[in-house]
Amino acid sequence: MLSGGTSLRTFIGDGSSGLIGAISQYILPTLFTFALLAFVAGVVYYFFIKGGDAVARAKGRWFILWGVIGLAVLYGAWSIVHILLSTLGIAPAG
């Protein structure tokens, strides 16, 4: 029992509630959005800012690289969460 009469199972939750629900439904999608925005900002810097300025292109490459790395890491984390949910017999939300 955790404080306030909450059990560990309730705290961890399932695919739509508790800690796993918060990670699956709120945290990972928000981080996906930030990583996608970084990628899009990199594309804009690389192709559209200052007509091919070397500094803007380098900044664009940096944003594109880290946007792609962020998306890959987040997709891996999302996959692990859903694999664990299905392995434990808890239906993933969405």
MOKADA-V355566 format. One record per run of one state. SS is the DSSP state (alpha for helix, beta for strand, coil for the rest). FROM is the first residue (numbers start at 1). TO is the last residue. If there is no record, write none. Layout:
SS&FROM&TO, SS&FROM&TO
//
This chain:
coil&1&2, alpha&3&5, coil&6&7, alpha&8&12, coil&13&14, beta&15&15, coil&16&17, alpha&18&48, coil&49&53, alpha&54&87, coil&88&91, beta&92&92, coil&93&94
//
